[in-house]
């Protein structure tokens, strides 16, 4: 995207600075770095002096808003140019367009000048009927039919007075419907007062059973949660639901209010004069046939965009939690991809993740080769010193978990541990081009077992090989803008990879491609160079890789690690450009690099200000001192695993009141889904996540957390499980206490003048696990 003129750039920087709580100079510095090709992780960590310490969250917001505002400035320029070409750009109109602070406002101002097909109003103007419309508006004492008789012209298509009046009315309706000030006022009012209403399409009750909560539903548009808005829109798209936007709880009173606002804006008053009834009817049609529908589409689009934005944010947050889940570390792992008829696929990877053995066993129906399977697994475990057993959580997972339990009894000397892991996306990886390159001769079915084993060792390194949208931790992921979703998820993956750092001598090309500054091509070149010349002895050696120049090296070097290399600092997050700062620190202490690393007492005795220069200020020096205490520290938590209850392997085994351990598999705006080992995740509604008020479920849980839950309700037929984290909650209640912000909200604003607000309609609380949005999320795991 071309960069805007300096004045426009300053305007954009000032707007973003206000939004993220920074100074315009900080924003402009970050924008300049982004335009030069710097990545957000690089800027956040290694350019703190330049940006005044903007963090990665501020920078991601800045990056998103920069794109939006630049697009808006391009649109503003195009609109000004278009109107100017028409010869209709006045100083006043230019000032209004220059002052517009949103795309909606820009489009409102442009609407009267936007090239369009010939409308009824345009045809009427060409027939000379505008003076008729203006005359009746200016002097309502005129009798419409008599005044219109003077405008009859058969040669212009105006056959009689009735046709003339219809043309004049079309002119007024279009004029009011394109009045930016009026549209803005009515849009704001309808956004505050509007009530979104859904009804089932006749005859679709059975087909739309999962939407039954919305067969006759209404709530304020301003307060509808994102997941509910997306559910309604999906229901409409599937032709199950009809959606409308009522102008308030009392729809007819709201319509009258809107008509009154149009009349006031147009200077129309009903005093019983000859043309007053005609003008009042024109106002009525302007609202009900044009403006209301126009605003309904606008506001539904705004609500959809807002809901999509929130859903994308939920997906990004869940993905971040999953990617930053605790790694088991460099241990030999036996990966089991469960199956019944097709057997259990087996893969053993060594401590470095290298595949060393595969097999397929048939312990379950229909073959039931239990003892033979155990013997095969025991042989593999002993031969390769297996320390962990990773079991996919798909079909036959619990049966295979029992098999692994028997296996551990056969090899107690290995002190191995079994863990059930999410296999979401493993099948996608198995059939991918990347998997084919990695294991060209390995059967596709066995690649999934390899992925399951490796994701236990290092979830981040393995999951980056899978399209984030295939990992299944999203909310209505197929309903949202796919470009925006991909952009957000790519940013999350990039931030996670660079927060952890990458061992350049062991990383796959897929992982390296996510490092700041590295493209897929350069990542492949690194792996190819490593395969040909052996491990990189230093970061500087990376400069020998084809297409990895100085600029790329600047962006990536700090996030790449060289373990046990020529330069100890290469194993840390200290950027090579800052090594001279470390040399000054070494000189001050009279110590070597190896002596200083980990010497907390000495490092904390130093003052950052002692080692600054014109390039590196105190923020960078403080980061260096902190990094030297624990070089290359991993920000991820310590590894631990959930223990599923014995004998609880199917939803039919569940009973209300059971207290179980599980793993949070997904977090939505309305609660969290928990895998308790029965092949069907249960839902902990937001109201049952904690004893305190919870606004956002991620305040208390995140994907991958191990939690204890209590079973409240089980619906075997519909495969729905209601859980609570509040273990003293009485059973049989899907929602222990209805959340205030889940009930239909009262109207907070005052009623329009002359309109009596209807009392808020209380609606029964719906059990969350019986809702369409819960169904949609569960569907992602299938």
N, C-alpha and C positions, 0 to 999 in steps of 0.2 A: 504494500500500500504506500502511495507517495506521501512524503512528509508534508504537513501543512505549512503555510506561511508563518513567519515568526510571531506575528500578532495572534494568530489562531492557536499556535503552539502554546503561547503563554496563557491564553484563555483555557485551553484544555488542562494544562498543568495546574492552574488555579482551582479548577473544578474538581479534579482528582484529589488534590491536596486537602480540600475541605472534606471529601468523602472518607479518606483514610487517616485523617488526623495528622497531617504532615505539612511541611512548608513547601510552597511552589518550587523553590530551588532544589529541594530534595527530589521532588517528583521529576523535574526536568532533567536532573542528573541521571536518574534511573532510566528515563525515557531515552536519553542519549545513548546509554549503555546497551539497552535493548535494540535500538536501531543499528548499533554497531555489530550486533550479532551475539552479544553476551546472553547467557541463560540466567533464569531466575536463581537457581541454586548457586551459581558462581557469584552473582551480584550480592546475594544475601550473605554469603560467607566471606568473600574476599574483596568486596568493595564497600565496606561499611563506612570508611572515611568519605568516600565519594558521595554516598547517598544519605549520609547522616544517620546511619544505623537502621534503615528500613528493613524489616524482617520479611521472611518468605511469604507470610500470609498477606502482608500489605502489598508486596510486590506482585503476587498473583492477582489480587484485586486490581491493582494498578494496570497490569497487563490486559485484563479483561475490559476494564473501563476505557483504556486507551483505544482499543479496537472499536468499541461502540462509539465513542465520541469522534473519532476520526471518520468513521462511516457517516455519522450525523453531519459533520462539517462538509463532507463531500456532497451529501444530499442537499444541504443548505445552499452550497454553491451552484448545484445543478438547478435548483428551484429558482434562485435569483436569475440565473442565466435564461431560463425558460420564460419567465415573466417579462424580463427585459426584452427578449426577442419579440414578444407579443406587443411591445410598446405600452405596457400597462404598469410598469414598476414605478411607483411614486416614492417619494422620500419617506412618507409615513409607513407605507407597506414594507419598504426595505428595513426600516427600524424595527418593525414588528418581527420580521423574519430573522433579523440578526439577534433579536432578544429571545427567540424561541429556545426553550431549555429541554425539549424532548422531541423525539421523532413524531409523536402524536400531534403536538402543537404545530410542528412544521407542516405536516400533511393537512391539518385543518386550514392553515393559511393558504396553502397551495390549491386546495380543493376547487375554488371558483375559477382558477386559471389552468387547471389540469386538462390537457387535451383529452377529449372523450367523444364517443359517438353522439350524433345529433340527438338531443333530448326533446321531449315535448315542449319544454320551456324554450329551447333554442328555436324550434320551429315557430312557436308563438311569437317570439321576438321578431323573427324574420317576417312574420305576417303583420307586424306593426301593432301588437297587442300590449306592449309594455306600458304605454301611456294609459291604457285602460286600467291595468293593475295599479299603477301609481296614482291615478285619479281617484279610484275608490278608496285606496289607503289614505290619501290626503284629505278626502272629503266624503265621509261616510253618509252624509245626508243625501247623496245621489242615489237614485233608484238604479240598481245594477242592470236590470234588463233594459231600461230606457237608455242609460249611458252606453251600454254595450251595443245598442243598435247602430250607433255611429261608426262602429269598427267592423261591421259586416262587409266582407269582400270575397265574393265567390272565387275570383281569380287567384286569391291568396290562400284558398282552402278554408276560409271562415264563412261557413254557409249561413249561419244565423246568430242571434244574440247568445243563445245557449253555448254554441261552439266558441264564441268570443270569450265568454266568461270562463269556460273550462281552460282555455289557453292562458288567460290572465291569472287564474288560480295556479296553474302549473308554474308560471314565472315566479309567483310569490313563494310557493313551496320550495322550489329550487334555491331561491335567494336565501330563505331562512335556513334551509338545510345545508347551506355552504357558508354560513356566517361563523367565522372562527370563534369569536367571543361567545356567541350563544352556544355553540357546540361544546366549548370548553366548560362553560358553566353547567350545562345539563349533564355532561359526562361526569364531572366531579360529583354532582348531586346523585346521579344514578349509581355511581360507584359506592357512595356512602349508604344509600337507602335501598339499593336494589336487592331483591330476594330471588335467588336462583331456584327455579322450581322444576322438578322432574316428574314425569308420568310415564307409565309403561305404555308402549304401543299396543293397541288392541290386537289380541290374538298372540302376543309374544310372551305371555306370562310363563308358560312352561319352558320355552327355549331360553328365557332370560332369568331362570331361577336364581342364579348367583347374584343377580342385581335386585332381588326382591326388596331389599332395604330401601331402594330408591324408586319403587313403583309409584309412590305418592309421597314425595319428599320436598321440603323447602327449608332453606336457611339463608342468612345474609351472605351476599357475594363477598362482602368485605372481610368476612371472618371464616369462610370455608377453608378447611385444611387442604393442603396440596394433594394428599393422597385421595381425598374424597372428590376433589375437582377432577382429577385424572380418571377416577372410576366413572364419574358421570359422563365425561367426554368419551371414554371407551364404550360405555353403554350406548351413547348416541351413535357412535361410529358403527357399532354392530347392529344398529337399527332396532335396539331393544327399548331405548328410552327416548322421550321427547324432552327437550330442554327449552325453558323460556326464562325471561328475566322480568319479573314484575317490579314496577316502580314503588316498592314498599309493601308492607304487610297488607294494607288495603289497596289493592291494585287499581281499582277504579278511581279512588281518591288521588292516588299518585299520578294517574294519567291526567286528571283534571289539573293538578298542580303544574305538571310539565306544560300543558297547554296555556295555563295562566302565565308562566314565565315567558313563553314565546310571544304571547300577546303583549305583555308588558314591554318586552324588548322591541317589538315592532310598533309600539305606541297605539295599540288597539284597545279600545274600551267599549263595552257593550252598554250603550245608553238607549237602546231601542230605536236607533236611527235606521234609515232605509237599508244601508249596506252593512250594518253591524252583524246581522245573522250570516250573510255571505262571507264576511271576513272571519267570523268565528269558526265557520265550517272549514275555511282554508287553513286556519291554525290547527284545527283538529286533525285534518288530513296530513298536514305537515309533520305533526308529531307521530301519529299512529301509523301512517303509511311510509314515512321516510326516516325521520330522525331517530325514532325509537329503535327501528331495525338496524340502522347504521351504528348506533351506540351499542346495541346488544352485541353485534359482531365485534366491535372494537373492544368492549369490556370482556367478552368471552376470550378473545385473543390475548388480552392482557393477563387475564386470570390463568389461561393456559400457559403462557410464558412464565408467569410467576411460579405456577405449580411445577412446571418442568424444571425450572431453575432449582427449586428446592429438592425435587427428586434427584436431580443430577448431583446436588451437593451431598445428599444422603448416600448415593452410590459411591461418590468419591471418598467420603469419610469411612464407609465400610471397607472399601478397597484398601485404604491406607492402613486400617487396623489389621487386615488380613496379611498384607505385604510385610508389615512390621511385627508379625507374630514371632514368638520366641523360636529360634532355631535349635534343633537338637544338637547340632554341631557335627564335627567330623567323626562319625561313628558308622560302622558297617550296619547296613539296614536290609532287612528282608521285606520286600514290598509285595502285598497280596491284593490283587484286584478281584474281588469276589464275583462269583457267578454260580448258577445252578447247572442248567443243561450244558452250557459251554465250558464249564469248569472254572477253577480259580487260577488266574494267571499269576505266575511267580517270577520275581526278579530280585537279584541280590546285587547291591552296589557297595563298593568298598568305602572307606572313610573319605576318599576324595570325590565320591560320586560316580566313579567309573563302574560300568556294568561288568559284572564278573560271572554271572550265571543266570539262567532262565529255566522255567519249567511250567508245565500245566498239570494240575492235579484235579481229581474229581471226587471230593469227599462227600458231596451232597447228592440230593436226588438228581437224576434217577440212578446213577451208578453206585453211590454210597460206598466209595473206596476210602473209608476213614483211616484205617490202620496203614494202608499202603501210602496214603497222602502224608500221614505223620512221619513215616519212615523216610520219605523223600525230603521232607522239610528238615528233619533232624540232620540228615546227611549234609544238606546245604549249610545249615547253621554252624555245624562243627567245622566244616571245611573252610568257612570264610569268617569264623569268629564273629557271628552276628550279635550285635548288642541291642538292636531295636527291631521290632516288627511293626510295620505300618500297614494298617488294614483300611481299605477304601470303605466309605460309608454307604455304598449303593446296595443293590439287590444281594441278598444272602450275606450281608455284612455281619449281623449278629451270630449267624451260624458259623461264619469263618472266624469270628472273634473267639467263639468257644473252641474251635479247632486250635487256634493259637494258644489258648490257655492250656490245652492238653499238651501242646508242643513244649511249652515252658517247663512243664513238669518232667519232661523227658531229658531236658538239658539244663538242669539247675546250676551246673558249673559255669554256664555262660552269664548268669545273672542278667539275662535279657529282660526287656520290658515291651509289652504290646500296647499300641496306641491306635485308636480309630481316627483316621484323618479324612477331611473332606476330599472327595475325588472330583469336585466340580471342575469342569474344563479339561479333565484328563483325556477324555475321548476326543476332544477338539485338538489337543496337542498331538495325540497319537496319529491322527490323519493329516497333520500339517506338513508343509514343505520343510519346515525346520526339523521336525522329527525324522523325516525321510533322509535329510542330509546327515543327521546325527547318527541314525541307525538304519542305514540303507538296506541291510540284509535281514533286519529283525522284523518279525511278523507284527502287523499293526496292533493286534490285540495285546501283545506283550509290552508294547511301548507304554501303555497306560500304567502297568505295574511299576515300570521304571520311574515314571513321573510321580506316582504315589510315594515310592521310597524316597526319592530325592526331595520332595516337598516337606518331608519330615526333617531331613537334614538342614535344609535352608529354604524356607517358604519363598523368600524374596527371589532367590536365584532361579527357582523353578517356575514360579508363577509369571515371571516376566516373559516367558516363552509363549504364554497364552493370551489371546485377545482379552483384555480386561472385561469386555462385555459378556464373555463366555464363562466367567468365574461365578456368576449367579449371586451377587450380593447387592443387587439393585432393587429399586422400587419403580415399577412401571417402566422398565428400561426400554421397552419396544415402543412406548407411546411418546417418548420425548425426542427432541431434536437430536438426531444421530450425530451431526457434526459437532454440536456443542458438547454432547456426552463424550464423544471420542477425545475432544480437545481437553476436557476436564480430567478424564481418566489418564490420558497420556501425561498430563502435568503431575498428577498424583504419583504415577509410577516413577517419573523423573525425580520428583522430590524425595521419594522413599529410597531409591537406589543411591542417590548422591548423599543422603543423610547417613547411610550405613557405610558407603565406600565399597570399592570393588578391588579384589585381588586380581591384578592384571595377568598373572601367570596361571590362574586356574579358571577364570571366568569364561563363560560361553559368549559367543558373538551376540546373542540375544540380550544378555545382561550388559555387555559393554556398550551396545547401541543405545542404552538408556543413560549412559554417563554424559554429563554436561559437555556439549561441544562435539560429541562423536556421532557420526552418521552410521547407518547400517553398513555402508561400504567400507568406511574406515575401520569399523569394529571387526569386520571380516578380514581386513588386511592385517590387523593386529594378531588375530588368531593364526592366520597363514604364516606370518613372519615368525611367530612363536613356535609354530610346528616345525618350521624349517631351521631356525637358528637356536632353538632352546629357550629357556626362561629369560626374561629381561633382567639384566643385572642391576639396572637403575632406571629411574624415570627418564633421564636424559636419553637413554637408548631408544625410547619411543619415537624420537625424532627421525630415526632411520626407517620407520614404517612408511610405505608409500602413501602419499596424500595426507599425512599427518604433519602439518606445518606449524609454524610458531604460534599462529592465532589459535589453532585447534589445541595445541599443547597448553597454552595459557588457560583455556577453558576447562580442560579435562584433568590436568596433572594433579591437582589437589585432591581429586576424588579417587584416584587410582593408587593402589598400594603395591609396593614391592617388598614382600616379606623376606627377611634374611638377605637383603641385597648389599651392595657396596656402601650405600649411604643409609644409616639407620633412620634418618628423617623421612626416607621414602616410604616407610611403613606407617607414617602418621598422616594427619590431615593438614599438616603445615605445607603451604604451597611453596614450590621451589623458588619462586620469586622472593620469598621472605626468608630464605636460608641465611642471608646476611644479618638479619635480626637475631637469629639463633646464635650466630658466631659472636655477636656482641655480648650476648648473655653468657656464652661459654667463656669469653675473655674476662668478664666481670667476676666469674666464679673460679677461674683457673681450672676448669674441668673439661673433660671430653664429652662428646654427645652421649655415649653410652653411660657415662657416670651421672649425667644430669637427668636422663630420662627416668621418670618415676621417683625422683628425689623431691617429694612433696614439701618437706620442711624448707629446703633451699629455695625452691621455686616460689613458694608463698611468701618468702621473705623479700622478694624482689618487688620493686615498684615499676609498673609498666612505663611510666613517664621517663624512666632512665634510658629506655632503648628506642624511643621514637625518633623518626627523622621526617624529612619533608614528604616522604611517600607513605610511610606506615605510622599511623597514629595509635593512640592508646587502645581503641577497640581491637585492632588487629594484634597488638602485642599481648593484650589480655587473653585473646583466643589462643595465641601461641603458647603462653605459659600454662594455660589450662590443658592444652593438648599434650604438652610435654609431661604432665603428671601421669596421664593414661593415654599414651599414643594409640591411635586407631581404635579407640573404645567403641563398642557396639551399643547403639542406643536402644536396642531391642531388649525386652524383658527376659528373665530366666525361664528356661524351658520347664514345663510341667504338663501333665496330661490328666484328662477327666477319666473317672472310673465308672463305667455304666453298670447298673445294677444287674446282678445275675438273675436269670429267670424272667427278666422284663425285656423281651426281644421283639414284641409285636404290639401294635396299638391295642389288640384284644387283651394283652396282659396288664394293661393299665387299670388302676382303680382310683377313684377320687380319694384324696388324702395321702397318697403315696408321696414321699419326699425322695427326690432323685437328684443325681449330679448330671450335668449336661454341659454342652458347649454352645455358646451364642453363635449362631450361624449367620444371622442377618439382623440388622437394626433398621427399623422403619420409623416414620414420624409418629406412629401410633403405638409403638411397642417394640418388643424384641422376640425373634424366633429362636428357639432353643432345641438343639439336637439332643434327645435323651435316649437315643439308641433304639428307636422302634420304627425306623424308616419313614417317619412322618414328624416333622418339626412341630413343636407346640408353640403357642403364642402367649407371651407375658404382656398383657396390655400395659400401657404406660402408667395407668393408675395402680398397677400391682408390682411395679419395679422397685419401689422403695417406700419406707414409712413416711418419708417427707414428700412435699410437692415436687414434681419433676416436670420441667417445661420441655426438655429435650432428652429423649431416652439415652443419648450418648453421654449425658452427664454422669450416668451411673453404670452403663455397660457398653461394651464394644465387641465387634466381631472377634471371635477367638477366646473370649473370656470363659473361664470355667465357673459355673454358678450352681447353687443348690436351689431347686424349685419344688413346689408342691402342686400336685395335680388337683385342679378344681373341677373340671368337667371333661368328659370324653364322649365324642360323637363318632362311633366306629363307622357307621354307614357313610357319613360325609367326611371321614378322616380329618377330624378337627379336635384339637386338644387345647384346653385352656389351662394355663399355668399361672403361678404367682411366686414371687421371690419372698413375699411376706408369709413366712411359714405358719403364722398363727391365724391366717385368714380362714374363715369357715368355708367348708367345701360346698360345691353346688352353686357357687356364684361366679359367673364368668367375669364380672367386674365388681370387685369388692367395694369400691366407692366410685361413683360416676364422676369423671373429671368435669369440672365446671366448663372448661373450654371445649368439651365435646358435645355439650348440650346446645340446642338452638339458641343463639345469642339474642339478647334484647337489643333493640335499636337504641344506640347511645345518643344519636343526634336528635334535635327537636323535630317535630313533625312540620311539614310545610305549612305555611300560613293557610288557614281555612280547612286543613285536613286533620281529622281526629285520628290519632294513631290507634290501631287496633291493639288489644293486649297481646303480649307475646304468647305464642302457642307452645305449650310444653309438649314434648314428644318423649315417648318411652326410650330409655337408653337401650341401645342395640348391643348385643354381645359381639365383641370385636372379632371373635373367631368365626362368626357367621357372616362376615362381610366380604364384599367383592374384592376389596383391596388386599385382604389377607389371602384370598384365593389366588390373586394374581401373583403375589410374592411366592406363595408355595409352588406355583407353576414353574418358577424359574429353576427349581431344584430337580424337576423331573427330567 
